[in-house]
Structures are given as structure tokens and as C-alpha cells.
Amino acid sequence: MKIHILEQTQDLPISVEQAWEFFSSPRNLDEITPDELGFRIESCRSEVMHEGQIITYKVKILPGVWVPWVTEIKAVEDKVAFVDEQRFGPYAFWHHRHHFTEINGGVRMQDLVHYGLPMGPFGAIAHGLFVRSKLERIFQHRREVLEERFGKL
């Protein structure tokens, strides 16, 4: 299985504390996820993110095709970084590190996603045809929503 990397950096005119408060609440994922994914949280037993937390969702990967997605919060460094990993879902492998750094006038948010697809050569074809571009659109949507909500630095 080939592991792909997606990186994104975004600067926002808010404090590290404000960024952490927003991103450490799993409920805010819905706000920054494109409507086309039909993102729904199915289970989230705590509103406060913590290591070992399990969150279950449903996402629409194709029109009319819904899949469950289960993630675990693997690491939390308060107001600095957290890692979510897929336990079950559309990817064969998913590791997403969110990192927050105070900068002049705001916060720099960095996402580093390592992901792999199932189904061998068919997954590789799907990656080239639509998976990579869909992930980039999801992160672009997130960027736009965050700029609208918090402003641009």
C-alpha cells in the first residue's frame, strides 16, 4: 500500500487558545466539512477531546454511498497538537496531525495527513481519478470556512 501525504498550512488572526477551543471540539467538524459529504456524527461521548476518545461518523463517499468512519484521538498536547487516526472507514490508513503555533498576529495551523487506500491497484486508480482531488477540495472548503469565520491574516 502506498502512503500519500497531504499538507496544509493556514494562518488565522486568532489566538492559539481560540483555535484550540474550536478544533478540539469534535462537534465543529460538521461546520468545516463540505455539505456534499453528508457528514454526520453518530457517536461522541465527550465534548472535550482527549486521548483515547472514539468518534463515529457517517460520510457519503459517492452519491448514495454512505460509509461509517471511526476515529480515535491518539495524542493530545494541549494547545499545541493532536492526532486522529482512523480505526475503521474508507481508508486503509489515515493519520492526521493538527499542529498550532503562535505567530505574530495570530496562529498558524498545520495539517499533516498520511493516508493509504484499500484495494491495491484499484485504490491507486481511484486516488488518481478522484480521491486526491476530493481531499484537496475538502481542505480548501475548510480553509474558506475558517477565513469566513475568523478572518484572514
N, C-alpha and C positions, 0 to 999 in steps of 0.2 A: 504494500500500500504506500502510495506517495503521500507525503505530508506537505500540504500547501501552507503558505503564510500570508496573512492579511494584516497590514499595519495601518493604523490611522492615528494622527495627532491633531488635536483641536485645542485652541486657546480660547478661553471664555473669560469675560470680565466679572468673575465672581470669586469668592474666597474658596480655599480648599475645603473649609467646613461646609459651605453651601453645596459645593459639588459632591462632597461625600454624603451629605444628607439626602440629596436627590438620588444618587446612583446606588446607595446602599439600601434603598427600599425596593424590593422586587416588584412592588406594585407599579412603579414608574416605568417598567419595561414596556407596558402597553402603550404609553404615551409616545415613546420614541421608536416604536415598531410600525412599519407601513401597514395600512389597513388591508392591503392585498394578502397579507399573511394570515389574516383572521386570528391573530394571536389571542389566546385565552389562557389565563392562569387557572389551572384545575385545582391545585392544592399548594398552599403556602402557609404553614402552621405558625410562622412568626413574621411579624412586620419588621423586625430588626435582623439584619443579615448577620450570620455567624458561621464559623467553621462547622462543617458537617450538615448544614442546612440543605434539605432536599426540597426542590421546587419542581412541580409538574405543570406542563403546559400542553396545549394542542396548537399545532401550526398547520397551515394549509400550504403544502409544497407544490401542488398543481391544482388547477380548478377542480373542486370536488374531492380532492385527495387530502385528507387530514391525517396527521401522524402525531402520536404522543411524543413529548420531549421531556426527559427527566434530567435535571442538572443538580449537581452538588457543589456547594461553595466549599472549595478545598482549602483556601488560605485567606486570612483577613489580617491585614496590617492597618490598624485604624488610621483613617485619613491619609493613607499612603497608597495602598493597593489591595486588590482582592482578585481571586482566581475562581472562575466557574468552569466545571468540566461536565460534559455530557455523560450521563450514565446509560441512557437509552434514548434513541431518536434517529433522525435522518442521516447522521454522520457515523462513520466507523470510528472516528476520533475527533474530539473537539476539546480544546484547551484555550481559554480566553482569559488573558491577564489584563486588568484595568489598572492603570497607574496614574496617580495625581501628584503634580508637582507645583508648588507655589512659584509663580513668576511675577515679574513687575506688572502690576495692574490686574492680576487675576490668577488663573490656574491653567496649567497645561494638562490635558487628559490624553493619555496614550493607551491605545488598544493594541494588543498583540494577540492574534488568533492563529493557532496551529490547528489545522483540520485535515482529515482524510475522509475519503468517500468509500462506501462499500461497493461491491460488485465488480472488483478488478477492472478489466478494460472498459466495461460499460460505464463504470463510475468515472473513469478518465475521460471518456467521450462526453458524458453528462457535464463534467467540470468545464470542459472546453466550450460546450454548446450553451450552457445556461447557468450552472451553479456559481461560477466565479462572478459573472456579471450580476447575478441576483444578489449575492453577498455585498458586492460593491454598491449596488442600489440601496440596499438596506442601511449600510453605513452612511451613505450620502443623505438618505432621508433623516437619519438620526442627527447628522451634522446640521441640517437645515432646521429641524425642530428645536434643537438646542440653541442655535443662534436666534431663532424667533423668540424663544422663551427667555433666554438670558442676555442676549445681545452678542455683538461681535467685538473681539479685541483686536 
